[in-house]
């Protein structure tokens, strides 16, 4: 597979083009992001808090804590750098690894942060149906739908929690080096159309349903899919209710080495035991998705994330290629996930052969 000579994006990445030197358009058009800094963020928060009445007197903010490296580092940053009074909010959807649960407990104990955990069963109720639907007519575009029932619950419930408790600020993890636009693009009828217009995504989704109506034959799961789209894409929260901030998008430069060093040395944070990676190990469904994207597309989030880190001069291309092999999701991990759900792993192997035959 041909890859960009500067980053590691492959030739079948949506919208990719190479110049005479073999460098892709995502590298040639890359611009270094400018950050306002932690002092600017602190000043903004304090200024707003001073001028607001009828807000929580015990907590300045709530942070969405998944136990992954981004939200975990964010928790540390809010407490130790910005000196905010933080309450952590976490969701247990049934597929959180035990190590992640332990990480969450250790971190909140070390930082003396109150932890609220809400159990939801939306993902658990639909995951089996969605996997069976995917295996019926496997498609890379529909891999993302497997998360249905998780994302919108996290985003909507944490904001509801903040409003209910009169907490003005909601902090969420994430950083600009994890773009993963390819997941949006492969859903569109023409993946190489790099427009971010949402109707293209909807049209692509509908075309997938026409090809495989099994996705919508379970009414409860269909409702979950509709909710997922509503909350994950068009929802807008009024600024007067809550202020949602992802610090690493505009204020703090996310540095992988600093993040990992902080988590391991100061918060006793440990990786998912069977995955040689510090990312995506906070959710078993996320690991399954990485595996399916790799098997159906030949690349996944790792190719995208490492390419972004190369452009930001955080890792070399050689290191990225080495980590790509080292951090690949094994069949053993996926087999264990299938056993937990009550599905036959051999059926997944047959479905993957089916898509390989269609592509041949």
ZISUL-V723378 format. One record per pair of residues at least 24 apart in sequence whose C-alpha atoms are under 8 Angstrom apart, sorted by sequence separation. I is the first residue (numbers start at 1). J is the second residue. D is the distance in Angstrom with one decimal. If there is no record, write none. Layout:
I;J;D
I;J;D
This chain:
60;84;6.1
61;85;6.7
62;86;5.7
63;87;6.5
64;88;6.2
65;89;5.7
66;90;5.9
123;147;7.0
59;84;7.9
60;85;5.2
61;86;5.3
62;87;4.9
63;88;5.0
64;89;5.1
65;90;5.1
66;91;7.1
88;113;6.8
90;115;7.5
92;117;6.8
94;119;7.8
123;148;6.2
59;85;4.9
60;86;6.2
61;87;6.5
62;88;5.6
63;89;6.0
64;90;6.0
87;113;6.0
88;114;6.2
89;115;6.1
90;116;6.2
91;117;5.5
92;118;6.2
93;119;6.0
94;120;7.7
122;148;8.0
123;149;4.4
58;85;7.1
59;86;5.7
62;89;6.6
86;113;6.4
87;114;5.2
88;115;4.8
89;116;4.9
90;117;4.7
91;118;4.9
92;119;4.7
93;120;5.1
94;121;7.0
122;149;4.8
123;150;5.7
59;87;6.6
86;114;7.6
87;115;6.2
88;116;6.1
89;117;6.0
90;118;6.4
91;119;5.8
92;120;6.3
93;121;5.7
122;150;7.1
87;116;7.6
89;118;7.9
91;120;7.0
93;122;7.3
94;123;7.7
95;124;8.0
93;123;6.2
94;124;6.4
93;124;6.7
68;100;7.4
72;104;7.9
79;111;7.3
67;100;5.5
67;101;7.1
72;107;7.7
76;111;7.4
198;233;8.0
67;103;6.3
67;104;5.4
291;328;7.8
66;104;7.8
291;329;5.7
65;104;7.7
144;183;7.1
290;329;7.1
291;330;7.7
42;82;6.2
141;183;7.0
287;329;6.9
291;334;7.6
38;82;7.6
141;186;5.3
142;187;7.3
140;186;7.4
141;187;4.7
288;334;6.0
287;334;7.6
288;337;7.7
276;326;6.7
277;327;5.5
276;327;5.1
275;327;6.8
276;328;7.9
285;337;8.0
275;328;7.9
284;337;6.8
275;329;6.7
296;352;7.2
93;150;6.9
295;352;7.3
256;314;7.5
275;333;8.0
255;314;7.4
274;333;6.8
296;355;7.1
296;356;7.5
91;154;6.7
142;208;7.7
89;158;6.8
175;246;7.7
170;242;6.7
172;244;7.3
174;246;6.8
176;248;7.1
168;241;7.0
169;242;5.8
170;243;6.0
171;244;5.8
172;245;6.3
173;246;5.8
175;248;5.1
176;249;5.8
168;242;4.9
169;243;4.9
170;244;4.6
171;245;5.0
172;246;5.1
173;247;7.7
174;248;6.9
175;249;5.6
137;212;6.3
149;224;5.9
152;227;7.1
156;231;7.0
167;242;7.4
168;243;6.1
169;244;6.0
170;245;6.3
171;246;5.8
172;247;7.9
173;248;7.6
174;249;7.7
136;212;7.7
148;224;6.5
149;225;7.5
152;228;5.2
155;231;7.5
169;245;7.4
171;247;7.7
148;225;6.0
151;228;7.1
155;232;7.8
136;214;7.8
163;241;6.4
133;212;7.7
149;228;6.6
152;231;5.2
163;242;6.7
175;254;6.5
145;225;7.6
148;228;6.1
152;232;5.7
162;242;7.1
133;214;5.6
134;215;7.7
151;232;7.1
133;215;5.4
159;242;6.9
130;215;6.6
129;215;7.9
129;218;7.7
64;154;7.7
130;221;8.0
129;221;7.8
64;158;6.9
126;220;7.8
126;221;5.5
62;158;7.9
125;221;7.9
74;172;7.8
74;173;6.3
62;162;6.8
71;172;6.7
71;173;4.4
122;224;7.6
70;173;5.1
71;174;7.2
70;174;5.7
62;167;7.0
70;175;7.7
61;167;5.8
64;170;7.6
60;167;6.4
61;168;6.4
62;169;6.4
63;170;5.8
64;171;6.4
65;172;7.9
59;167;6.8
60;168;7.1
61;169;4.6
62;170;5.1
63;171;4.6
64;172;5.4
56;165;6.6
60;169;6.8
61;170;5.8
62;171;6.2
63;172;6.0
64;173;7.3
56;166;5.2
61;171;7.2
55;166;4.9
56;167;5.4
54;166;7.4
55;167;6.1
56;168;7.9
55;168;6.9
180;301;6.3
178;301;7.9
180;304;6.2
179;304;7.3
180;305;7.5
178;304;7.2
179;305;7.3
178;305;5.2
177;305;6.0
178;308;7.3
177;308;5.2
177;309;6.4
147;285;6.9
146;285;7.5
147;286;7.7
146;289;7.7
144;289;7.2
143;289;6.2
143;292;7.0
143;293;7.1
140;292;7.5
140;293;6.2
140;296;5.9
110;267;6.7
139;296;7.7
140;297;6.8
107;267;5.3
106;267;7.0
107;268;7.2
106;268;6.9
107;269;7.4
106;269;7.7
103;268;7.3
103;269;5.4
103;270;6.8
14;182;6.1
13;182;7.1
14;185;6.5
99;270;7.2
100;271;8.0
14;186;7.0
99;271;7.3
100;272;7.2
99;272;6.1
99;273;7.6
97;272;7.4
15;191;7.1
16;192;7.7
14;191;5.5
15;192;4.2
14;192;4.9
15;193;6.6
14;193;7.9
15;194;6.2
14;194;7.6
100;281;7.8
100;282;5.5
97;281;7.8
97;282;6.4
73;259;6.2
96;282;6.2
97;283;6.4
96;283;5.0
97;284;6.7
95;283;5.9
96;284;6.4
70;259;7.9
73;262;7.4
95;284;5.5
69;259;7.4
73;263;6.5
95;285;6.8
69;260;7.3
72;263;7.3
69;263;7.4
41;247;7.8
69;278;6.9
41;251;6.4
69;279;6.6
40;251;7.5
68;279;6.8
68;280;6.8
135;347;7.6
38;251;6.1
68;281;6.9
128;341;6.6
135;348;6.4
138;351;6.3
36;250;6.4
37;251;4.7
38;252;6.2
68;282;5.1
137;351;7.5
138;352;7.2
35;250;5.3
36;251;4.6
37;252;5.6
67;282;5.9
128;343;7.7
136;351;7.2
34;250;7.4
35;251;4.7
36;252;7.2
66;282;6.8
135;351;5.3
138;354;7.6
139;355;7.4
35;252;6.0
135;352;8.0
138;355;6.2
35;253;6.6
32;312;7.1
30;311;7.4
27;311;6.8
12;297;8.0
10;299;7.5
9;303;6.0
8;303;6.3
9;304;6.6
8;304;7.9
8;306;7.5
9;307;6.5
7;306;7.8
8;307;5.6
7;307;4.8
7;308;7.7
7;310;6.1
6;310;7.8
7;311;7.0
8;317;6.9
7;317;6.0
6;317;6.8
8;320;7.5
8;321;7.3
